[in-house]
Amino acid sequence: MVSVVVTLRHHTDEVSCCAFSPSLLATSSGDKTLRVYNTTDFSELPFSPLSGHGYGVHCCCFSSCGSYLLSCSTDGSAIAWSSETGEVLAVLQHPGRTPLRACALAPDSSLLLAGACDGTVALWDFPSRTLRRCSAVSEDSVVACCFSPCGQMFVTGCTHGDLKLWDTDISVLHAEKDAHDLGVACCNFAPQFNVAFVMKLLHTLSSQSAPVLSCAFSSDGELVVSGFSLSYTPLHIHTPLPPPCRYVTAVALSPTMPWIATGSMDRAVNVWRIGDGVSRTGKCLTEDCLGWLLVADWSEEDVQTWLCEEGLQELVSIFKANNIDGAELSQLNKAAATELGIDGYSYERESIENWIRGKSKTSPMTNLPLQTTLLTPNRSLKTAITRWKSSQ
């Protein structure tokens, strides 16, 4: 079941893009502005709208840590905003002042990428705000781009329909000619992926009844959302949402709540709840997805998402201010884990079960004897650690 949570009608022109962070929703529009909302009650933040572009805004996205909001425009600029204050942190101009149609930040916020109407992509070193390279990647307009989860590659899509995979030196790794016969409108990586030696088509989702203008993965990789005919596709089950008044131009999924945001030609943004229509505050779409990663591999945003899942929203700002990622969180937890008598590491269930069934009865990581062969899910263990720490 899918139901509308709220409809936001603040833009004065068509909505071009939507983006979620763990605690915010950002929207951009042809009216030259971005709007930023608190996802607690979808109230607009005091510094919103953000007005810095001279022409319509085509794309917006948050950094993985949630601290930065990025936008790009027909005026040829990409602007980095503080998501906490709305302050302009940097204005990066395309060398040819060509209109920018798409933008993306690397997962570690080290690189900023923008695709332009002249077929080039500009790549900046984000911390220093310096241009690393501007290169032609297509004979047609680049209207889509995104980084891989590892940040070592990115994909571009153009109006001719080609998809190309590049490394961060803008050397082509693979070119998929005519991937879409009417041009590429949007592209996204799943949050988890395996590096393969070949890039090949896995599935074609063909239930849409009109050109697809936008798409997005959920943060656990289980759902795909697409608009014009808006749908979400869990494990190949296609379930259309009720149609908006005009066609959908933008979609986004919240990393912390079962919500989909959609932007439309009618200038409205709808936020939809996925599920049975009952509020699920504190319950995350990615309830199990973080369990696929070692805690040490969590990004700052993963840590913030976990805090929200555990009902510790009041700590998010503190962790964000101190740039606490999974590696640092692991150090906080290992002392507690030692006191609980466990080895302080997380394993894939099948792998550790195979290890236990073997001859060795020691920890795979520390080589110390295992006190028990009882397996505890990550979530239960985290809860136990939190309770133990609060009791000290």
C-alpha positions in Angstrom: 0.0 0.0 0.0 1.2 3.5 -0.9 -0.2 6.7 0.5 0.6 10.4 0.3 2.3 11.8 3.4 2.4 15.4 2.4 2.1 17.6 -0.8 4.5 20.6 -0.9 3.5 23.4 -3.2 6.2 26.1 -2.9 7.9 26.1 -6.3 6.6 28.5 -9.0 7.9 26.4 -11.9 8.2 22.7 -12.7 10.2 20.6 -10.2 13.4 19.3 -11.8 15.0 17.2 -9.0 14.4 15.8 -5.5 17.1 14.5 -3.0 17.0 13.1 0.5 19.6 13.2 3.3 18.9 11.3 6.6 17.1 14.3 7.9 16.3 16.7 5.0 14.5 16.8 1.7 15.8 19.1 -1.0 14.0 20.0 -4.2 15.0 22.1 -7.2 13.1 23.9 -9.9 13.0 25.9 -13.1 12.2 28.9 -10.9 15.9 29.2 -10.1 15.6 28.1 -6.5 16.1 25.1 -4.2 13.7 24.4 -1.3 14.9 22.5 1.8 12.5 20.7 4.3 13.0 19.0 7.6 11.7 15.4 7.2 10.5 15.4 10.8 7.4 17.4 9.9 8.2 18.6 6.3 8.4 22.2 7.4 10.5 24.4 5.2 13.8 25.4 6.9 14.3 29.1 7.8 17.0 29.7 5.2 14.9 28.2 2.4 14.5 28.9 -0.5 18.1 29.0 -1.7 18.6 31.6 -4.4 22.0 31.7 -6.1 21.4 30.6 -9.7 20.7 32.9 -12.5 18.6 30.4 -14.5 16.7 27.2 -13.8 18.2 24.5 -11.5 18.4 21.1 -13.2 19.8 18.9 -10.5 20.5 18.7 -6.8 22.0 16.1 -4.5 23.3 15.7 -0.9 26.8 14.6 0.0 27.0 11.1 1.7 27.8 12.8 5.0 24.8 15.0 4.6 26.7 18.2 5.2 26.6 19.6 1.7 23.9 20.2 -0.8 25.0 20.5 -4.4 23.1 22.1 -7.3 23.7 22.9 -11.0 22.0 25.2 -13.5 21.6 26.5 -17.0 23.8 29.4 -15.9 26.8 27.0 -16.1 27.6 26.9 -12.4 27.6 24.3 -9.7 26.9 25.6 -6.2 27.8 23.8 -2.9 25.6 24.9 0.0 25.8 24.1 3.6 22.8 21.9 4.4 22.8 23.2 8.0 22.8 27.0 7.4 22.1 27.4 3.6 25.3 29.3 3.2 27.0 29.2 -0.2 30.3 27.4 0.3 31.5 27.4 -3.3 30.5 28.5 -6.7 32.2 26.4 -9.4 31.9 27.6 -13.0 32.1 25.4 -16.1 35.2 26.6 -18.0 33.0 27.2 -21.1 30.1 28.6 -19.0 28.0 25.9 -20.7 24.7 25.0 -19.1 25.1 22.1 -16.6 22.4 19.4 -16.7 23.6 16.9 -14.0 25.9 16.9 -11.0 27.2 14.4 -8.4 29.5 14.2 -5.4 31.8 11.3 -4.8 30.8 9.2 -1.8 33.8 10.6 0.2 33.1 14.2 -1.0 36.5 14.3 -2.6 35.3 15.0 -6.2 32.5 17.0 -7.7 31.3 16.0 -11.2 29.0 18.0 -13.6 27.7 17.1 -17.0 27.3 19.9 -19.6 25.2 20.5 -22.7 28.3 20.7 -24.9 29.1 17.0 -24.3 31.8 17.7 -21.6 32.1 16.7 -18.0 33.9 18.9 -15.5 35.6 17.3 -12.5 36.7 19.4 -9.5 38.7 18.5 -6.4 36.0 19.4 -4.0 38.0 20.1 -0.8 40.2 22.6 -2.6 37.5 23.8 -5.1 39.9 23.5 -8.0 39.2 22.1 -11.5 41.0 18.9 -12.1 39.8 18.3 -15.7 37.2 19.2 -18.2 36.9 16.7 -21.0 34.6 15.9 -23.9 32.8 12.6 -23.3 30.0 12.8 -25.9 29.0 14.6 -29.1 25.6 15.2 -27.4 24.5 16.8 -24.2 25.4 15.0 -21.0 22.2 14.9 -19.0 23.0 12.2 -16.4 26.0 11.3 -14.3 26.7 9.4 -11.0 29.6 8.0 -9.0 30.0 4.3 -8.2 29.7 3.5 -4.4 33.5 3.1 -4.3 34.0 6.5 -5.8 36.6 5.2 -8.2 34.3 5.3 -11.3 31.5 7.3 -12.7 28.9 6.9 -15.4 27.6 9.4 -17.9 24.5 9.3 -20.0 23.7 11.5 -23.0 20.8 12.6 -25.1 21.9 10.2 -27.9 21.3 7.2 -25.7 24.9 6.2 -24.8 26.0 5.1 -21.4 29.8 5.3 -20.6 31.8 4.2 -17.6 34.9 6.3 -16.7 37.6 6.3 -14.1 38.4 9.5 -12.2 41.1 10.4 -14.7 38.2 10.5 -17.3 39.6 7.6 -19.2 36.8 5.5 -20.7 36.4 2.0 -19.2 33.3 0.9 -21.2 30.9 2.4 -23.7 27.4 1.1 -24.1 26.3 2.5 -27.4 22.6 3.2 -27.9 21.6 1.9 -24.4 18.3 3.8 -24.8 17.0 4.6 -28.3 15.4 7.9 -27.2 18.3 9.1 -25.1 19.3 8.6 -21.4 17.4 10.8 -19.0 18.8 9.6 -15.6 21.2 7.0 -14.2 22.0 5.6 -10.8 24.2 3.0 -9.1 22.9 0.6 -6.6 24.4 1.2 -3.1 26.1 -2.2 -3.2 27.6 -3.7 -6.3 30.3 -6.2 -7.4 33.0 -5.1 -9.8 32.7 -7.2 -12.9 34.9 -7.6 -15.9 32.1 -6.8 -18.3 29.3 -4.3 -18.2 26.1 -6.1 -19.4 22.4 -5.6 -19.4 20.7 -7.6 -16.5 17.1 -6.5 -16.7 14.8 -4.3 -18.8 11.9 -2.9 -16.8 9.4 -2.1 -19.5 6.1 -1.6 -17.6 6.3 2.2 -18.0 3.7 3.5 -20.4 5.7 6.7 -21.4 9.3 8.0 -21.5 11.1 7.5 -18.2 12.5 10.8 -16.9 13.9 9.8 -13.6 15.0 6.8 -11.6 16.4 6.0 -8.2 17.5 3.0 -6.0 16.6 2.6 -2.4 19.5 2.7 0.0 19.4 -1.1 0.4 19.2 -1.7 -3.3 16.0 -3.7 -3.1 13.7 -1.1 -4.7 13.8 0.8 -8.0 11.6 3.9 -8.5 11.0 5.3 -11.9 8.9 8.2 -13.2 6.8 9.1 -15.6 4.6 6.2 -14.7 5.8 6.1 -11.2 6.5 2.6 -9.7 8.6 0.8 -7.3 9.9 -2.6 -8.1 10.8 -4.8 -5.2 12.3 -8.1 -6.5 10.7 -7.5 -10.0 7.2 -6.9 -8.6 5.9 -3.8 -10.4 3.4 -1.7 -8.3 2.3 1.6 -9.8 1.5 4.6 -7.4 -1.5 6.7 -8.0 -0.7 9.1 -10.8 0.0 12.8 -10.0 -1.8 15.6 -12.0 1.1 16.0 -14.4 4.0 13.7 -15.4 6.7 12.9 -12.9 10.0 14.7 -13.5 12.0 13.6 -10.4 12.0 10.8 -7.8 14.0 10.1 -4.7 13.9 7.6 -1.8 14.7 8.4 1.8 17.7 6.5 3.3 16.1 6.5 6.7 12.3 6.3 6.2 9.9 4.4 3.9 9.3 7.4 1.8 9.4 8.3 -1.9 9.5 11.9 -3.0 8.2 12.8 -6.5 8.4 16.1 -8.3 6.1 17.0 -11.2 5.4 19.4 -14.0 2.5 20.8 -11.9 5.2 22.4 -9.6 4.2 20.1 -6.6 6.3 17.7 -4.6 4.5 14.6 -3.2 6.0 12.5 -0.4 4.6 9.0 -0.4 4.8 6.4 2.3 5.6 2.8 1.3 3.9 0.2 3.3 0.5 -0.3 5.1 -0.2 3.3 5.7 0.9 3.2 9.3 3.5 5.7 10.4 6.9 4.1 10.9 8.9 6.8 12.5 12.3 5.4 13.5 12.0 2.4 11.2 14.4 2.5 8.3 14.0 1.3 4.8 17.6 0.0 5.2 16.9 -2.1 8.2 19.1 -4.9 7.0 21.3 -3.3 4.4 24.0 -2.0 6.8 24.4 -5.6 8.0 26.0 -6.4 4.6 28.9 -4.1 5.5 31.5 -4.2 8.2 30.9 -1.4 10.6 34.4 -0.1 9.8 33.3 0.3 6.2 30.3 2.6 7.1 30.3 6.1 5.7 29.4 9.1 7.9 25.9 9.0 6.5 25.6 5.2 7.3 26.5 6.0 11.0 23.9 8.8 11.0 21.3 6.5 9.5 22.1 3.9 12.2 21.7 6.5 14.9 18.3 7.4 13.6 17.3 3.7 13.4 18.3 3.3 17.1 16.2 6.3 18.1 19.3 8.4 18.9 18.5 11.4 16.6 19.9 13.8 19.2 23.4 12.4 18.6 23.3 12.9 14.8 24.5 16.5 15.0 27.3 15.6 17.4 28.5 12.8 15.2 28.2 14.9 12.1 30.2 17.7 13.6 33.0 15.3 14.6 32.9 13.4 11.2 32.4 10.1 12.9 32.4 7.3 10.3 32.3 3.5 10.7 36.0 3.2 11.5 35.8 5.6 14.4 32.5 4.1 15.6 34.2 0.7 15.6 36.8 2.0 18.0 34.0 3.2 20.3 32.3 -0.2 20.2 35.4 -2.5 20.5 36.1 -1.5 24.1 32.5 -2.3 25.0 32.6 -5.5 22.9 35.7 -6.7 24.8 33.9 -6.3 28.1 31.0 -8.3 26.7 33.4 -11.2 25.9 33.1 -11.1 22.1 35.8 -10.6 19.5 34.5 -7.2 18.3 34.0 -8.1 14.6 31.1 -8.7 12.4 30.8 -11.6 9.9 28.6 -12.8 7.1 26.5 -15.6 8.6 27.3 -18.3 6.1 31.0 -17.6 6.3 31.2 -17.7 10.1 29.0 -20.8 10.2 31.4 -22.6 7.8 34.3 -21.5 10.0 32.7 -22.8 13.2 31.9 -26.1 11.6 35.6 -26.5 10.8 38.4 -27.6 13.1 39.3 -24.1 14.3 37.4 -22.8 17.4 39.2 -19.5 17.5 38.2 -16.0 16.2 39.0 -15.6 12.5 40.3 -12.1 13.3 42.0 -12.3 16.7 42.9 -16.1 16.8 41.7 -16.1 20.4 39.5 -19.0 21.6 35.7 -18.5 21.0 33.9 -18.5 24.3 30.6 -19.5 22.5 29.5 -20.5 19.0 26.1 -18.8 19.5 25.6 -16.3 16.6 24.0 -12.9 17.4 22.6 -10.7 14.7 24.3 -7.3 14.3 21.2 -5.4 15.4 20.8 -7.4 18.6 24.4 -7.0 19.4 24.4 -3.2 18.8 21.4 -3.0 21.1 23.2 -5.0 23.8 26.3 -2.8 23.5 24.2 0.4 23.8 22.4 -1.0 26.9 25.6 -2.0 28.5 27.2 1.4 27.9 24.2 3.2 29.3 24.3 1.1 32.5 27.9 2.0 33.3 
